[in-house]
């Protein structure tokens, strides 16, 4: 009897892969579910981005394999973008374009993890950090993010752990799912922690543009490149989630090592997409300000949904979601979410999928129009008889 590898048995199919299939079946039955679950922007990239893609795709010289490191112009554009937005100076050999930052989680993990190495993973946190580590037979070590500590790591608790075999630590600010923002003080603590324990700090930074007045990078901490790798992406910030345009930045040696893994897995991105990404990186500030105006209008309705469901939330959250705490008399988040889905035909995300510290929370995406969010609100009001 043929069996899959043990590491495949140890992980589950991605929650949204399963749940969105259920939502699709409900829609096929005519139930017209409003999906507020996935953090996928519904707006178009900038006009210049689209125009560049269309024009360059018609050229005969853009259809061959491209360099595994990405075209030099894209590496330079990412470096210039980091200088302009984050005030971080990057050389071309400190940047590696990726087919999405999610794929970068795999590349980094394959590059640095040996069998049984420890990986510090936030709870709540992005499920891919754990699942990729498990597929590589690493030892996933959960560390707590708690509401009463502003969703930041408890460094005193971390210092008491056995860190002798820990190789990587995943962090993510602005945080998904909680919306907690980063601070230079937090980043300085993380860099110091990584250096003292020889743990690579992997910072996942795709949400810094959304409803956030001051985007910052962990690489802005002096000496951070020695021990940190930062992932970034155009998926959320530039409405390009399906394009799979991401990048990582670190010291040249780390980048070379990751390239060894990456070059054996993929053959680079379509050149017109890389050229279009360069155009996207030059979007004017006004384009991003307009997107944030749209997200701000959507957030008003997402908060109204939280209010009518009796959930509490922090208005200082940033990013593409609203994270809310269930009322005391509510059941666990998965049961709560299913009740909203089946009775109000609105799909939201249970916090439990991000770890047990999220089980008393739910998440609403701002990836749907204000009109859809308003309709979802009225459906919930009607169901509750409020």
N, C-alpha and C positions, 0 to 999 in steps of 0.2 A: 504494500500500500504506500503510495507516494504522499509525503507530508511536506508542508512548507517548512522553511527554516524556523528554528526556535524563536528567533527575534521577531518574526512575523506573527507567531502565535502570542507573543507577549504584548503586542500593541493592538489597539482597536482601529477600525476605520475611522477617519476623521469625522467628528460629530456633524459638521455641516454637510459632508458628503451624504450621510444617512438622512439627516433631517430635511435637507432641501429636496431630496427625492420624495419624501413624504409630502412636503408642501406642494411639489409638482403634481403628485397624484391627486391631492385635494383640489388643486386648480383644474385638473383634467375632469374632475367630477362636477365642475361648475361652482366650487365654493369660494373662488375669488379671494384667496388669502393675501393680505398685505404683509410683505416680508420686511421686517425691520431688524433682521438678524446679522447679516454679513456686512462687514465694513468695506464695501466696494462702492467708490464714488460713481454716481450716475450721470455726471456731466462730461462733456467732451474735453479733450486736451485743447490747448490754445490753437487758434487758427494757423499760426506760423508753424506749429508742430505738425499739423495735418498736411499743410501745404508742402512742407519739406519732405515728408514721407512720400506723398504722391509724385512730386517732381523727380526725386532721386530714384524712385522705383522704376521710372521709365528710362533710366540711363543704362546702357549695355555693360557698364563697368562696375555695377553694384551687386551682382548676383553670385559672386564666387564666395568661397570660404574666406573668412576674415581672421585677423590675428587672434590667438587665444587670449591675449591681453586686452582685447578691444582695440579699436583704431586709436592712434595717438591723439587725434583731435578730441575724441570723447574723454580720454583720460585727462587731457588738459582742461576740458570744459568742466569736468567734475572738480578738479583741483581749484579752478578759478571760482566756481560756485561755493566751495567750502571757504575760500578766502573772503568772498563777498558776504555770505550769509552768516557764517559761524566765526569769522575772523581766525580761521585755522589755515596755516600755510602748509600745503601739501606739494610734494614733488610728483612728477608723473609716475615714478616707480613706487610710490606709496599708495597708488590707486589701482583697483582692479574692478572693471565692470563685470556685472553678474547678470545671469538670466533670472532676475528677481532676487530680492534679499532672502526670501524663504529658502531658496536653493543655497544661498550663502551659509545658512545654518548647517546644512549638510556638508558643504565644502570645508568649513572651519572644523567641524567635528571630525571629519575623516582625516584632516591634516594633523590634528594634535592629540587625538585620543587613542590610547592603547587599550587592549582588553582589560577591563576592571578599573580603569582610571575613574576618578570621581568628577562629577559635574554638578555644580551648584545651580539649581533651577528655582526660580521664584514661584511661590504659591500664594495668591493666584498668579498665573502667567500663561504665556502663549504655549499651547500644547505641543507644538513642534519641537520646542527645546527638549522636552522629555522623550518624545517618541523617536527622534533621531538618535539621541544618546542611547536609548534602549536597543535600537537596531544595530548599533555599533558595539553592543555588549559592554557599554560603560555603566558605571554605578551612579544612578541618579540620586542626588542628595537634595531634598527639598529644603528651602529656607523660607521663613514666613515673611509675608508682607501683610501688615495688619492696619486696619482703619485707625486705631488709636496711636499709631506711629506714622501717620500720614502716608501709609503704603510705601515706606522706605525700609531697607534692610535693617535689622537689629544687629549692629556690629558687635555688641557685647555678646549676644548669643552666638554669632558666627565665630568669634574668637574662642569660644568654649568647645567648638566642634573639633573632631579629629580631621584636620585638613591635610594630613601627610600625603594622601594620594590624590588630592583634588588638583585637576589640571585646568579646568575652565569654570568661569562663573558667568551666567547669562543675566543681563540686566536690560531694562527697557523703559526709557523715559523720553518724552511723555509716555506714561505707563498705559499699556493695554493689558487688562481691561479697565483699570480703575480711573484713568484720566488724571492721575497724580502727575504734577509737573516736576521737572528736574530743577536742581539748583547747583551752582558751582560748588557749594559746600559739600553736597552729596557726592558729586563727581570727584572732588579732591579726596574724600574718604575712601571711595572705591579704588582710586589709583594707588593710594597708600596701602590699602589692604592687599591689592594684587601684588604690588612690589614686595611687601614684607613676606608674603606667603608663596611667592613665585606661582601665582595663579593668573592666567590670562583672563582679563575682564573683557567680555564680548558685549558691547553695547549695541542694541537694536534700536535704530532711531528713525522710523518712517513717519512719525506723526507730528514732528516739530513745527510744521507750518500751519496746522489746522487749529483755529481759535486760540492761537498762542502768540502773544505779542513779541516774545523774544526767544527765537530758536537758539539753542545752545548745543554744543557737541562736547562729548567727554574728552575729545582730543585737544580741546582748548586748555586743559590742565597741563602745566609745564611737565614734561617728561612722560606724558600719558602714552605716547606712541611706543615707548619701551615695553609696555605690558598690555596695551589695549588694542582691540580691533573694533572698529565701528562699522556697522552695516547701515546703509541708507537706501532709499528707494524713491522712484517717481510714481509709484502706484497710487498712493493716497494724496500726496502733495500736488501732483500734476495731472490727476485724473487719468492715469495710464496703467491701471491694474492689470488689464489683459495684455499689455505690451511686454511685461516681464523685463523691466529695465531697473536694475539695482546696481549697487556697488559696495565695495568694502574699502576701508582705508586703515593703514597701519604703517609700521616700519617696513623698509624694503625687504628684510629677511623674512618676516611673517608673510608678506605678499608673495614672495617667491615660493615659499612652501605651500601656500594655498593654491597657487597656480599649478603646482605639480598635480594636485588632486583634481582640480577643475579641468585641466587640459586632457585628462584621461576620461572625462565624463561627457563634456559637450564640445561643440565645435564653433562656439561663438554665436553672435547675433547677426541677423540680417543687416547689412550695411545701411540701407535706408532708415531702418529703425534707430541705429546708432546716430545717424546724422540728424534725424528728427529729435532724438533725445537732447542733442546739443542745442537745438532750437528751443526746446522746452526749458532747458536750464537758463536760458536768457529771457524767460518770461518777465515782463515788467512787474514792478511791485503792485501796480494797479490791478493786474490780473488776479494775483493772490488775494488782494484786499477785497475784490468783488466776490471771490469764492467764499471768503470768511463771512461776508455779509449774508450770503445765501445760507451758510451753515448756521449763522446766528439766528436767522429766521426759523430754520428747522428745529434748532435746539429749544426754542420757546414751546413748540408743540410736543417735543420729546419730554420736556419737563412737565407739561400738562398731563401727559400719559402717566408719568411717574406719580404725579400728585393724585390722580383719580384712582390709581391702583394702591394708594396708601404708602408708597415708597418714599424714603428720605434719600437725599443726595447732596453732594457738595457742589455749590454753584461755581466754585473756582476751578472745576475740572477743565482740561483742555483735550484736544484731539477729536476724533471722529465719532465718539460715542457718549452716551450718558449712562453712568453706572449708578444704580440705585439699590438701597437696602430694603429688603422685604419687611412688611409690617410684622410685629411680633407674633400675631396669630396665624401667619401664613405657613403653609407647608414648605417643604424644600423647594429649591429653585426649579428643578426639572418638572415637578408636579405642577407648580404654579404656572410655569410657562406653557405647559400642555393645556391647562385649563383655559388660559387666554387664547391659545391657538384654536381649540375645538369649539369654544363658546363665543368668542368674539371674532374669530378668523383673522387674528393678528399674530404674527410670529415674531417673538423676541428671543434673546439669547439667555439661557440660564447660566448664572455665574459658576455653577458646579463644574462645568467643562474646563474651567481654568485652574481647578484644584479645590480641595475641600474648604479652603479659606474663602472661597467665593460662593459657597452653597447658600448663603443667606442674601444673595444679591442677584440682580438681573441687569442686562445691558441692552440698550436701544441704540441702533445705528442711525447716524445722520445721513446715510447714503441714499435715502429716498426723498422725494420732493416734499416741500412744506404742505402741499395739497394732500399728498398721500398720508403724511403724518397726522394732518388734521382729520382726515377720514378715519384713520386708525383710532384716534382719540374718541371720535363720536361713536364708533363701533363699541369701544370699551364702555363708554357712558351708557349706551343702550343696553348692553349685556348686564351691567351692574344695576341698571334702573336708577342711576344717579341723576 
